[in-house]
Each structure stands twice: as structure tokens, then as C-alpha cells.
Amino acid sequence: MDGATGPERPSDLLDAYMSRRDDLVRFFAARLRSTTAAEDLIQDLYVRVASLESEEEIENPSAYLYRLASNLLLDRLRSDRRADVRDSAWSQSQRLEMGGEAVVDEPSAEQNVAGRQRMAQLTRAIGDLPPKTRRAFELHKLQGMTQEETARALGVSRKTVEKQISAALQRLLAKLNEDSS
């Protein structure tokens, strides 16, 4: 049946949707202030209209489409509002304040760069250690072996390992202080 002369079936509603699609996009975009969000809702509306199986007659397909569109829009706005509240609550629960100011637990970009530079200096300084001292330092400090395990791995006494690690730490500290001056 023709929409102007009588009631329509859901298949005719799909035709009405197709003819009014641009108007519906503008309807959503004006309310959401986003064409992208409007296109998303138009897709949802299409799915809703295409999945209608009812054989009920629809007296005014245009009004029916806009009612469906309004309901989808309200659902989206409610969902967005709930997400905002949830995200805000999570953010507040993760936020640390001292003296009314937010304390950031992540380093700044400058701190990241400085840390990388210091790590590069430390790596070079470790590479400059005498081979036996470097090996003792690497086994104990970098690989987490105890001093006794390091001594066994190197075939030396624990006292020798202590001296090598102490010497390594002194050299590294002196090198890092020298480079930062």
C-alpha cells in the first residue's frame, strides 16, 4: 500500500527509513553535535527497523521512525551519562591528592628523557668497568645472585666478590656524578 493513502507494513517502513535517512542523520547530529555519533545511531536505527517482524500496520511511518530514533537517542545519552559517571568515579578513586593538589604518579616527559639518559650513562659506565669487576657486578646486581652464588660462579672467595662489587659501585657512582656535572 502507498504510505499516503493508508497504513504501511514493516517492509514499507524500511522504504520510509531509506527515503528519510538524511533527515534522520541531521536529527541525530543536531542533538549529539557529532555526525559520526549520528551515523552510529542511524546504523542502530536501521538494524531496529530491518529486524521488525510484526505484521502490525503502522499508520504514520515517519512518526514511528522519529519515535524509534528518539528512543535510541535517549538510550545513547543515558548510556553515555552512566559511562561518564562510572569513569569519573574510577578516576576519583585512582587520584591521590595532597594539600588539595593532585599528585601524579607518572613521570613527566622530561623525567622520562632524563631517566633514559641516566640509564644510557649507567650502561656505558658498567661497560667501562674492568672485566672481572663488571662480571661480579652483573651477576650480583643485575641477575640477582647472592654474593656466595656469585663467588661460586666466578671461582673466587665471597670476600673478593664483596670487594669487586664495592669497587664497581664506587666507580659507577663517580662516573655518574662526573657525567652529571
N, C-alpha and C positions, 0 to 999 in steps of 0.2 A: 504494500500500500504506500501511497505517497504521504510524506510527513505533513504536508499542508492540509490534507483532506481527512486524515483520521489517525488512529493510534498506530504506533510502529512496534515492530518486534526487535529483539536484541541485535539481530543481524543488521537491521536498519539503523540501530543506534551506533554501530561501528561505522557505517557510512556517514552518519551525522558527526561522529568524532573526527573522521578524516576531513570533512569539509570545514570544521571549526578548529582544527588543530592549531593554526597560527594564532587565533584569538585566545585559545586556552594558554598557549605559551606566554602571550602578553599578560594574561590574567595572573599567571603564577609569577612571572618575572617582576611585575609591578609590586606584588606583595612580598616577594622574597628578596628583591633587589639583586637578583642574580639570574642571568639567563641560563647558566649551567645548572643551577638548582632547579630552575623551571623545567628544563629539558628532562632532568631526572624524574620529576613528578609527572611529566607528560608520559614518560615510559610506564610509570606505575599506573596511570590512568588507563593507558591502552591495555595493559595486562588485565586490569579490572574489567574493562568493557568487553574485551575479547573472551574473557572467561565466563561471562554471564550466560547461563544456560536456561534461564527461566523463559517460559513461553508467555509470561505476562505481557500484556500490551502496555506500552509506555506512551502516555498521552502527549507529553511535551519533552522530546528528546533533548532539546537544548537546555531546558531547566534541569533535567535529570543529569546531564553531563556536568553542568556547573555545580550541582549539589554534590556529585561524586568528587569533583575537583576541590570543592571547599572542604569536604571531609578529609581528603588526602592532605590538603594543605594544613589543616588543623592538627592532624596526626603528626605530620612532619615537624610543625612548630613545637608541639608538646614533647616530641622525642628529642629535638634539639635542646629545649629548655632543660629536660631531665639530664641530658648529657652534660650541659654546661654546669648544672648544679653538682653532678657527680664529679666532674673534672675539677671544679673549684674546691670541693670538699677534699679530694685526694691531694690537690696542690697544697691546701692549707695544712693537711696532716703531715706533709713532707717538708714543710717550711720550718726553718729554725730562725727564731728572732732573738736578738739580744739588744736591749736598750731601744726597742721599737724599730730597729732596723733588721731587714732580712739578712741572714748570714748565708752566703753562697758556699756550698761545699765542693764546688768545682773550681779548678784553677782557671784564671783568665787566659786569654790568648797569649799575652805577654809572659805569663808564668809558664805556659806550655813551651814556648820557644826557649825561654831561659833554661827550663828543665832539660830540653833536648840538647842544648848547647853544653850544659854541665855534664850530661851523660856522655856526649862525644869526647869531652875533655877527660873524663874519668876513664873511658875506654882506651884513649891514647895513652894515658898515664899508666894504666895496667900493662899495656903492650910494651912500655919502656922499662918495666921492671926487669931485673936480672932473671934469667930463665928459671932457676930453682925457686927463687922467691915468688915469682909470678905463679908457678905451678902450685906451690903450697897455698898461696892466697886464693887461687881459683878453686882448688879442691875444698878448702875450708869455708870460705866466704860465699862463693858462688854456687858450688854444688852441695853445700850443706853438710859436708863430712865433719865429724868431730876431729879434734886435734890428734887423738890417738889413731883414728882411721886414716887420717892424712899421713901421719908418721909411718904407719904400716905400708900405705900405698907408695910412699916415696922411699921407703927403706932407710929412714933416719929416726932419730930419737924424738920424743914428744917435745923436749926442750928446744931442739933445733927448729921444729915447726913453729913453736911459740916465738922464737927469735925472728924467723923469716916473716911470719905474719905481722909482727910488731914493726919490723923494718919496712914491710910493704905499706902498712897503714901510715907510717911516718912519711914515706916518700910520696904517697898519693896525696896526703893532706898538704904537704909542702908544694907539690905540683899544682894542685887545685887553687891554693892560696896565691901562688905565683901567677897563674893564668888569670885570676880574677882581679888582680891589681892593675 
